[in-house]
Structures are given as C-alpha cells and as structure tokens.
Amino acid sequence: MRYLGDVLLVTPLLRSLRIAYPSAQLDVLVYDNTAAILEGNTDVDNIIITPLRIGYRQYMALLKRIFRRYDLAVVTQTGDRPFLYGLMAASFRIAVVPPKGATGWWKRLLLQRWTEFDNEQSHTVLQNLKLLDLIGVPKDFTLVAPQTDNAESLTRFEFLSDDYVVLHPFPQWKYKRWTVEGWVEIGCYLRDQGFKVVLSGGGLQEELDYVAAIAQQLPVDTVNLAGQTSLAQLAHILARAKLYIGPDTGITHLATATAVPVIALYGPTNPIKWSPWPYFFAQDKNPFSSIGSQKVNNVSLIQGKADCVPCQMEGCERHRQSYSRCLDTLTVEQVKSFIKPLLRI
C-alpha cells in the first residue's frame, strides 16, 4: 500500500503463494493509483482498490467487504493502516513489524507470526519473501510485470519495429533526478548511433512538462510517450527495447522485470534495499552491494560518487525537492561507458 515499485516488488511473494496454494482465492488490497501494476497478473484473483485519502463511508464499505473473509492476511508494510486492514481481514495474520524499540511494538501482540523490518541490509524483495518462512512456503523470486491481452491497443506504436532505446528521465521526487543536460546529451548520442529515442513518463502535469522540455532538445523523430500509455502497454514497449535508462523509480523496476537491459542511475538510495531486482536472479541474497557501480544479469547500476553515498537521505537538503550532488555530478561519459558494451557501440 505505497508506490508502484513497492507493489511490483510484492509480486514474487504473490507468485510464491499462488504456487503453494493453486486453488486458493488470492486477493490484493492496494491504493487506486498503483492497481495498474497488477494488470493481467494471473497470480491474483481480485484487486481490491482503496483511495489514498479515504472517507468514512468508503472506509466502512471496505471493512464490510474484507472483514473476516480470509483464512490468512499477509501484511507487507509496517504502517498502521495496512496493519489494521490485515487485522480486520483474517483471524490468522502474518506481517512485517517495526524494529524493536520503534513505535508500533504493540503490533506484535496482535499477530500470530511476524518478521522484523530491515531497512538497510535486506532487499525489499527478500524482506517480503521472509514472510513465507513464517508459514513454510517455498520462495519464488520472479517479478511479474503487468500485461495486456488487447493487441489492437499496441498497433499505434509504429516504432516497435525500429531499434529503439527508452529513456525515463522523471522520478517522482527531485532528489532522485539526474540532470536535464545529461538526458539530452545521452539522447542525442543514442540517435547518432542509429537508435530511435523513446521517452516514457506519467500523466501528471509536472512530469509532462519535464519530459516535453527534454523532447524539444532531442532529434525531431524522438517519440514522447509521457502520459500516453498504460503500465501494461509500457511493459510491452520496454520488453522490445534495446536498452532502458532510468533513475531510482518504479518504472525502472518495471523495466527490469521485462528482461530488457537496464541502466539504473542511483544516488542517495541504498542499492542493497532498493536496487532493481535483476531478471532471472533467483538467490536468497541481495543482488547488489551498497557502494559502487555494478552489473548483475540485465541490470547495470551506476552510482553517483561522493563520500556520503549512499546517504539514504532525501538529497543534500534532506527533503524530497532537494538536489543531490552525487547525481548532479554524474557525468555523461560514465553513462556512455555502460551503454557502449550493452549496445555494442
């Protein structure tokens, strides 16, 4: 019950439960702005949607729908709201709980089994899968991307027959952004090498404006898809690209799940916890270490350089609209050095 990336990183847990209980009804409760990441997911029977800001009547209707309807509730977030929903949904509950000494200690008293949240040394996929140890279910490490059966909706994307690279320049929070100048230079470089440039992005006005400003500085045949695709359509487009480049954002996690080669630009974020989960990585260990640029399977993670990296803070000014020096100083040449072997330039 958080962001797109959080929901996508729960899909290995869902796949594991589906394999263990093939005839069970498996429902997922998510916020309305993240439900699309589960489109076409055959591991899920029903997607229950709730608004981020919920009114009293909506809250009561939701409780009526889920109250004691389930044999098992699995809570993957430590917040109060998802915990209370799990408490209402089933008499047998397992959950991730805050570390000892933190607020929320009382939650342990209301659970049958629990595992402690680790914000530094456990990747989010592994954190979610630890819940399976509590009920003796084997782990499957596969991320499941959204998909659409509507082939006709994809025919308008004429560039799918070209050699193209997808750039996703806009993360939700400013402190995770690379420079506009960097994106423009990389886009021009890729076009000079014979690859069409495709820009992806969401439909919020700030993001549309940001991506449009970059598109205006790129070659005229650049394709700007910002606000033009569903997540399932975007997953289809990503899977057929020669390369994807993006920052620490949910779409970078989505790209990784499609098996496309990915270059992920990271700064303050801890890669141990929040790196993209590499395609075909099926080991019960963290795929990336905390420091340094690294490559695992289809993911090349480029980390900005500074003594404080990764600080795990919200930029240099400690708020979401802050700059991050480690990303501002990440050079185009560093990014090119990863592009060249991947595209055989």
ABEGO torsion letter per residue (X at the ends): XBBAAAAAAAAAAAAAAAAABAABBBBBBBBAAAAAAABGBAABABBBBBBABBBAAAAAAAAAAABGABABBBBABABAAAAAAAAAABABBBBBBBBBGBBGAAAAAABABBBBBBAAABBAAAAAAAAAAAAGBBBBABBBBBBBABAAAAAABAAAABBBBBBBABBABAAABBBAAAAAAAAAAAAAAGBBBBBBEBABAAAAAAAAAAAAABBAABBBABGABBAAAAAAAAAABABBBBBBBAAAAAAAAAGBBBBBBBBABBAAAABBBBBGBABBBBABBABEBBBBEABBBBBBBBAAOBAGBBEAAGBAABBBAAAAABBAAAAAAAAAAAAGX
